[in-house]
Amino acid sequence: MKRNTRITICVILALVPVMFASGCKKKNKQPRMKDLLLGTWYMSKGRSYVITTMSSNGNWTSGVRVKGLSSKVVEKKGSASGSWHVEDKNLVIKVMKSNIQDIWENGRTLFCELVKINKDLMTLKYPSGRVITWKKAQVTKKGAKEVNLSPVLKIPPIAVNLNKMSSNDRDRYLCLDLELDLQTLIPGEKPAQFHPKARDAAILFLSSLLYKDVKTFDAVKIVKKKLEKILNPYLGGTLKDIKINSVMITSSIDKVNEFILEHTPKPAVSKNKKGKKKT
């Protein structure tokens, strides 16, 4: 009897740390409040939409977009930016620059109580006592399609022969794999498409560059800013940033072909109604 009791006690003691560790794992899986805050949020005010992006570096940017009476024209009406952090259960928002004073008063620091927050909604109680619910801009279903309210436009890789100072200079090729980060859409707004003329404009600009214009990281950043100004009109002014996933400068045409093959998106595999892949 005593032996059985000792065995039972040993089993219980052995299980305690396992149960404790299991409980800790479940607790650690809960997202932190700061992680939930990251991303782009929007709230509507009549035909106006306030869109605010919270970045992991503690900065935020915000803008107002107004839907026209036809529901097809979307105008930008001012912007604001600043810093943010979490203090107890408050979201502390510091407005550092703003030209939309009725929404973000320049130079003001707001202590907003986080009444509720999850991956979809954020409810804030402002110092005035007003309670506002923000929605997370993410993929939403519309019929059978999915619409991403924070779209990133992936385009095929671009390869150009760089310009030369003289005919004696050797050929060099600039290869780029780019993604276009577009402004957050308001509900019902269609994302911009990459017009063929935009690609032609990009190739014309990049092929006019010399090797010295792209041979350093800082030089490429300058080129990226110029390319943004060239492409933005073709995207209806919705281009927010160009992300360079990969860049290569080579004198080998074989390397160019390898780059294009490696970075060209694979075509989506269509499925029939039973979910089987079509060949």
TACORLIN-V960654 format. One record per helix or strand of 3 or more residues. SS is the DSSP state (@ for helix, = for strand). FROM is the first residue (numbers start at 1). TO is the last residue. If there is no record, write none. Layout:
# TACORLIN-V960654
ss->SS from->FROM to->TO
ss->SS from->FROM to->TO
This chain:
# TACORLIN-V960654
ss->@ from->2 to->28
ss->@ from->33 to->37
ss->= from->39 to->45
ss->= from->48 to->54
ss->= from->59 to->67
ss->= from->74 to->87
ss->= from->90 to->98
ss->= from->109 to->117
ss->= from->121 to->125
ss->= from->131 to->136
ss->= from->139 to->142
ss->= from->145 to->148
ss->= from->152 to->154
ss->= from->158 to->161
ss->= from->173 to->182
ss->@ from->196 to->207
ss->@ from->211 to->213
ss->@ from->217 to->235
ss->= from->239 to->250
ss->@ from->253 to->263
